[in-house]
């Protein structure tokens, strides 16, 4: 993948190209950006540029990188056990899957990756076994005599044992070794790792960049591309889901509507609590990654309702696919409750990530929502 294949971020491309041409390549870099902003495609393009610039045969080097098979290009990413890998899963066990996945979905998210390898009911992580593999691979000499590049995708999924094992290596890597860590949430990267990395912040993609990507990569007609780009919230991955009518979002919308309607009715009506219990049990049956993705969808839905409530129509891209009317719901989401709603949802995500009982977490969240939805704006 070359820089011209990456959507937008021209200033970041220029920075990475110039720093490489001038021989000022930072040995450890942290790419920070939301899902669909293009951090992984940019990291691959950057690695390809570095490897080609230090190769005696840049064309061959480029070809190997295009297929993600360059011997000096290494990857680490969250994994979990599945039907084939029963214990101590590491990225090398899934390299063929990874290459196929990235060739089709370079802007995809963690949930889609775990679905692809059949472990969507588990939480992928980068563990200490992975860290040992990274140390081993980077101790070896460069195959082509130039740079070695290690891309760690979703670095926030490194557990503390893995992070501590890699700390010394990231601080003092072998000569001509480059670490590119990619994260959607830099707050979850331990401070000792983060402090040793040069930070690059990736903004959300512009509507123009997403429109261009849909036209060039998907053959979408201009009017449809512009409409989708306005709804994508700066994520090319979200745009692709909208283009291909993502069924998961439809399911999430149904879950959300059932939830808020029951929460509205529950105040002063104890019998409706049973509906919230049933709802919690239904969501709890899905995998933890699905639960987290759904709760993030809820965050988005509430924020869009608040924007509509405050007449920021230009920022409202959410269009319910059911007969749910966002205009009627919006007045209930305002400055008096949005921060508390946001806090409770993020707390629920936090506890689910840490293997809390999903049924209890979701029911507790639901009961709190019955109060918050009826909170009056000051």
Buried (B, 14 or more C-beta within 10 A) or exposed (E): BBBEBBBBBEEBBEEBBEBBEEEEBBBBBBBBBBBBBBBBBBBBBBBBBBBBBBBEEBEEBBEBBBEBEBEBBBBBBBBBEBEEBEEBBBBBBBBEBBBEBBEEBBBBBBBBBBBBBEBBBBBBBBBBBBBBBBEEBBEEEBEBEBBBBBBBBBBBBBBEEBBBBBBEBBBEBEEBBBBBBBBBEBEBBBEEBBEBBEEBEBEBBBBEBBBBBBBEBBEBEEEBBBBBBBBBBBBBBBBBBBBEEBEBBEBBBEBBBBBBBBBBBBEEEEEBBEBBBEBBEBBBEBBBBBBBBBBBBBBBBBBBBBBBBEEEEEEBBBEBEEEBEBEEBBEBBBEEBBEBBBEBBEBBBEBBBEEBEBBEBBBBBBBBBBEBBBBEEE
